[in-house]
Amino acid sequence: YGLDTLRAFEDQCNHPLLSANSVDWDTGKPIFPPYLLKRVMVPGDKPITVGILGLVTPGVAIWDATNVEGKVRFPGIVEQATVMVPRMKAAGADVVIVSCHSGATTSSSYGDALPYPENASSLLAEQVPDIDAILVGHAHLEVPERKLTNAVTGREVLLSEPLYWGMRVSVMDLDLVKVRGQWRVKSSSATL
């Protein structure tokens, strides 16, 4: 519907719109906050800092070309997360959750028209270290819980996709423990 409509919607929200890979055409800087850090208080212990990273499918560049051409570019999901997740960790994130408007199975409806995969959430889980969970969207599938192993850390990454158009809600449970004074995800699960 265009960037003006999107900005009008943003003004009505009581939360930020996050997107690390919606970047200004000329400067390459994100046009929305790339991530958010939230502190969760733990009675009798140090707070847990949860980082939430937003990413969108590069397919926007094709289906919304009339609204974004010359204004917004959409670098790859894995490529932007590779930059942003270490920044989140350096800023104090104990837990990293990604809200990713990109399907779980690596594919693209646009063939070679995109330089990056349209559906890259599985690649994200497998290739970018330090992600604990990914809320998946875009493919319109019902995926209650899927776990993948990160190739770098060997740690499990939780994925969940709640169908489409608000038909379901993903509930992710992350069990945390302290390791050398730092919070870390011990186990995770998800249901719809």
QUIUR-V108248 format. One line per field, one symbol per residue. burial: 1 if it has 16 or more other ideal C-beta (glycine too) atoms within 10 Angstrom, else 0. A space follows every 50 residues. Layout:
# QUIUR-V108248
burial = ???
This chain:
# QUIUR-V108248
burial = 00000100000000000111111000000111011100000000000111 11111111111101000100011111111110011001000011111111 11110001000001011111111111111111111111100011010101 000000111111100001010101010000001010010100
